[in-house]
Amino acid sequence: MPFAFGRALLVCLICAGCATSRPSDSPPISANAADGQGVASVIGTPFHALFKAAGCLVTAIIAVPSAAALALTDRGARDEEQLELYAGLGHNCYGSYALEPI
């Protein structure tokens, strides 16, 4: 049992390291709301990363073969359609995987 506790503590510390502070240009909120956002950021980061990674994987499974298939066609709007696929893939896969406060 102590090994499982140590592993859970390590995961919590890693998640706490992913937490970020509020951006300086964000609207003012109460101290309790700011504390709640900090807790939600620490606890929510693993869930956010999991959901974002799953969305990225699904997007890649759909977009990459579609872009390859479009490359084999002679459609007039092929380039625009490929760019849309690449934009969706970039939107879903790049960026921070940490849950950032608003």
Backbone as CSV, one residue per row, in Angstrom:
resi,resn,N_x,N_y,N_z,CA_x,CA_y,CA_z,C_x,C_y,C_z
1,MET,0.794,-1.206,0.000,0.000,0.000,0.000,0.839,1.275,0.000
2,PRO,1.980,1.345,0.722,2.743,2.588,0.716,3.231,2.966,-0.686
3,PHE,3.510,1.962,-1.515,3.977,2.253,-2.863,2.885,2.940,-3.678
4,ALA,1.654,2.503,-3.532,0.542,3.128,-4.248,0.333,4.563,-3.772
5,PHE,0.496,4.804,-2.484,0.357,6.157,-1.949,1.450,7.055,-2.511
6,GLY,2.656,6.554,-2.587,3.759,7.336,-3.127,3.546,7.674,-4.591
7,ARG,3.021,6.723,-5.336,2.729,6.967,-6.747,1.635,8.020,-6.894
8,ALA,0.595,7.942,-6.075,-0.488,8.926,-6.126,0.028,10.307,-5.744
9,LEU,0.902,10.370,-4.755,1.481,11.651,-4.349,2.323,12.241,-5.473
10,LEU,3.087,11.406,-6.152,3.902,11.876,-7.266,3.026,12.433,-8.388
11,VAL,1.941,11.745,-8.713,1.025,12.223,-9.752,0.419,13.565,-9.343
12,CYS,0.027,13.705,-8.088,-0.541,14.976,-7.618,0.483,16.108,-7.708
13,LEU,1.726,15.830,-7.358,2.757,16.866,-7.443,3.049,17.258,-8.890
14,ILE,3.049,16.283,-9.779,3.255,16.594,-11.192,2.104,17.443,-11.715
15,CYS,0.880,17.095,-11.334,-0.286,17.886,-11.767,-0.232,19.289,-11.191
16,ALA,0.211,19.423,-9.948,0.328,20.751,-9.352,1.364,21.580,-10.090
17,GLY,2.393,20.928,-10.617,3.401,21.633,-11.390,2.859,22.153,-12.710
18,CYS,1.776,21.569,-13.201,1.163,22.021,-14.451,0.260,23.221,-14.243
19,ALA,-0.099,23.518,-13.013,-1.031,24.605,-12.742,-0.390,25.942,-13.090
20,THR,-1.188,26.831,-13.621,-0.697,28.156,-13.982,-1.524,29.206,-13.258
21,SER,-0.969,30.400,-13.162,-1.709,31.479,-12.534,-2.591,32.171,-13.565
22,ARG,-3.493,32.993,-13.076,-4.394,33.719,-13.971,-3.617,34.723,-14.806
23,PRO,-4.013,34.898,-16.063,-3.363,35.918,-16.895,-3.579,37.314,-16.309
24,SER,-2.627,38.192,-16.516,-2.701,39.528,-15.911,-3.842,40.368,-16.489
25,ASP,-4.279,40.088,-17.702,-5.343,40.888,-18.307,-6.734,40.309,-18.077
26,SER,-6.861,39.301,-17.212,-8.165,38.692,-16.943,-8.959,39.561,-15.968
27,PRO,-10.290,39.472,-16.012,-11.112,40.301,-15.121,-10.927,39.879,-13.667
28,PRO,-11.099,40.814,-12.733,-10.909,40.481,-11.319,-12.013,39.538,-10.818
29,ILE,-11.623,38.623,-9.935,-12.576,37.714,-9.294,-12.250,37.665,-7.814
30,SER,-13.151,37.092,-7.033,-12.938,37.025,-5.591,-11.796,36.070,-5.263
31,ALA,-11.282,36.186,-4.048,-10.179,35.318,-3.613,-10.616,33.855,-3.582
32,ASN,-11.855,33.605,-3.146,-12.346,32.229,-3.110,-12.459,31.643,-4.518
33,ALA,-12.924,32.444,-5.473,-13.027,31.962,-6.853,-11.646,31.693,-7.437
34,ALA,-10.671,32.550,-7.121,-9.307,32.337,-7.604,-8.718,31.065,-7.010
35,ASP,-8.981,30.827,-5.710,-8.502,29.590,-5.091,-9.162,28.378,-5.724
36,GLY,-10.463,28.485,-6.005,-11.179,27.383,-6.647,-10.653,27.104,-8.037
37,GLN,-10.307,28.160,-8.775,-9.732,27.961,-10.101,-8.384,27.259,-10.012
38,GLY,-7.602,27.586,-8.990,-6.321,26.918,-8.813,-6.491,25.435,-8.548
39,VAL,-7.438,25.102,-7.682,-7.706,23.693,-7.382,-8.229,22.978,-8.627
40,ALA,-9.159,23.613,-9.327,-9.705,23.000,-10.541,-8.623,22.815,-11.599
41,SER,-7.685,23.750,-11.676,-6.599,23.632,-12.639,-5.710,22.439,-12.315
42,VAL,-5.407,22.237,-11.045,-4.560,21.114,-10.644,-5.275,19.780,-10.854
43,ILE,-6.511,19.701,-10.402,-7.246,18.437,-10.502,-7.721,18.185,-11.932
44,GLY,-8.066,19.227,-12.647,-8.619,19.067,-13.982,-7.607,18.846,-15.080
45,THR,-6.331,19.150,-14.830,-5.314,19.010,-15.872,-5.203,17.590,-16.419
46,PRO,-5.180,16.546,-15.582,-5.105,15.195,-16.158,-6.315,14.861,-17.035
47,PHE,-7.499,15.300,-16.628,-8.695,15.045,-17.426,-8.647,15.817,-18.736
48,HIS,-8.246,17.084,-18.653,-8.152,17.904,-19.855,-7.147,17.294,-20.832
49,ALA,-5.988,16.881,-20.322,-4.963,16.283,-21.185,-5.469,14.990,-21.819
50,LEU,-6.184,14.187,-21.038,-6.723,12.927,-21.564,-7.741,13.186,-22.674
51,PHE,-8.666,14.108,-22.439,-9.691,14.405,-23.440,-9.073,15.052,-24.676
52,LYS,-8.088,15.935,-24.471,-7.455,16.581,-25.620,-6.660,15.564,-26.438
53,ALA,-5.971,14.648,-25.765,-5.213,13.613,-26.483,-6.155,12.687,-27.246
54,ALA,-7.284,12.340,-26.640,-8.253,11.480,-27.331,-8.838,12.203,-28.545
55,GLY,-9.153,13.479,-28.391,-9.660,14.259,-29.522,-8.632,14.390,-30.626
56,CYS,-7.374,14.563,-30.252,-6.292,14.645,-31.235,-6.160,13.332,-31.986
57,LEU,-6.235,12.231,-31.269,-6.108,10.921,-31.906,-7.253,10.674,-32.887
58,VAL,-8.474,10.975,-32.483,-9.630,10.782,-33.367,-9.511,11.685,-34.597
59,THR,-9.097,12.929,-34.376,-8.931,13.852,-35.490,-7.861,13.350,-36.463
60,ALA,-6.760,12.854,-35.920,-5.689,12.342,-36.783,-6.138,11.115,-37.564
61,ILE,-6.920,10.257,-36.915,-7.412,9.053,-37.593,-8.309,9.418,-38.778
62,ILE,-9.038,10.514,-38.660,-9.934,10.937,-39.735,-9.218,11.844,-40.739
63,ALA,-8.451,12.826,-40.253,-7.893,13.857,-41.130,-6.723,13.373,-41.980
64,VAL,-5.844,12.570,-41.417,-4.647,12.172,-42.172,-5.002,11.305,-43.385
65,PRO,-5.799,10.247,-43.237,-6.168,9.493,-44.443,-7.005,10.316,-45.432
66,SER,-7.836,11.215,-44.902,-8.634,12.067,-45.793,-7.739,12.995,-46.602
67,ALA,-6.728,13.572,-45.961,-5.797,14.446,-46.685,-5.014,13.649,-47.725
68,ALA,-4.636,12.423,-47.375,-3.915,11.583,-48.339,-4.813,11.230,-49.523
69,ALA,-6.068,10.930,-49.253,-6.994,10.605,-50.335,-7.245,11.822,-51.221
70,LEU,-7.341,12.994,-50.613,-7.524,14.219,-51.403,-6.311,14.487,-52.296
71,ALA,-5.133,14.134,-51.814,-3.922,14.366,-52.606,-3.936,13.541,-53.891
72,LEU,-4.670,12.457,-53.905,-4.731,11.604,-55.091,-5.786,12.040,-56.097
73,THR,-6.612,12.998,-55.729,-7.685,13.440,-56.617,-7.244,14.657,-57.428
74,ASP,-8.092,15.021,-58.361,-7.840,16.233,-59.139,-8.967,17.246,-58.938
75,ARG,-9.538,17.255,-57.746,-10.616,18.194,-57.426,-10.102,19.622,-57.457
76,GLY,-10.947,20.537,-57.849,-10.552,21.935,-57.924,-10.279,22.560,-56.562
77,ALA,-11.045,22.169,-55.551,-10.904,22.742,-54.210,-10.059,21.847,-53.300
78,ARG,-9.242,21.015,-53.889,-8.449,20.053,-53.114,-7.546,20.754,-52.101
79,ASP,-6.848,21.787,-52.522,-5.916,22.464,-51.625,-6.637,23.105,-50.437
80,GLU,-7.780,23.741,-50.696,-8.537,24.357,-49.611,-9.068,23.304,-48.641
81,GLU,-9.519,22.174,-49.163,-10.031,21.113,-48.309,-8.915,20.504,-47.459
82,GLN,-7.732,20.342,-48.039,-6.609,19.839,-47.266,-6.211,20.835,-46.181
83,LEU,-6.227,22.121,-46.510,-5.898,23.128,-45.503,-6.896,23.114,-44.349
84,GLU,-8.166,22.890,-44.639,-9.173,22.780,-43.579,-8.883,21.576,-42.677
85,LEU,-8.507,20.464,-43.284,-8.154,19.278,-42.488,-6.939,19.556,-41.612
86,TYR,-5.926,20.202,-42.174,-4.727,20.521,-41.409,-5.035,21.506,-40.285
87,ALA,-5.912,22.475,-40.557,-6.280,23.454,-39.528,-7.005,22.776,-38.370
88,GLY,-7.908,21.845,-38.680,-8.604,21.120,-37.624,-7.661,20.255,-36.813
89,LEU,-6.724,19.622,-37.481,-5.731,18.807,-36.789,-4.850,19.673,-35.892
90,GLY,-4.436,20.812,-36.398,-3.627,21.722,-35.589,-4.384,22.267,-34.402
91,HIS,-5.655,22.586,-34.601,-6.468,23.113,-33.507,-6.648,22.078,-32.394
92,ASN,-6.859,20.823,-32.768,-7.130,19.793,-31.772,-5.877,19.209,-31.138
93,CYS,-4.718,19.314,-31.794,-3.524,18.634,-31.279,-2.489,19.561,-30.668
94,TYR,-2.382,20.792,-31.137,-1.359,21.689,-30.606,-1.904,22.534,-29.483
95,GLY,-1.015,23.169,-28.759,-1.402,24.000,-27.646,-1.170,23.286,-26.333
96,SER,-1.505,23.962,-25.278,-1.255,23.436,-23.943,-2.212,22.300,-23.607
97,TYR,-1.683,21.280,-23.000,-2.497,20.171,-22.519,-2.848,20.364,-21.041
98,ALA,-2.446,21.491,-20.465,-2.780,21.819,-19.074,-4.062,22.643,-19.048
99,LEU,-4.879,22.420,-18.056,-6.106,23.200,-17.886,-5.718,24.543,-17.318
100,GLU,-5.905,25.583,-18.095,-5.465,26.911,-17.694,-6.634,27.711,-17.143
101,PRO,-6.382,28.501,-16.095,-7.456,29.326,-15.530,-7.896,30.419,-16.491
102,ILE,-9.153,30.830,-16.341,-9.692,31.888,-17.220,-9.478,33.247,-16.594
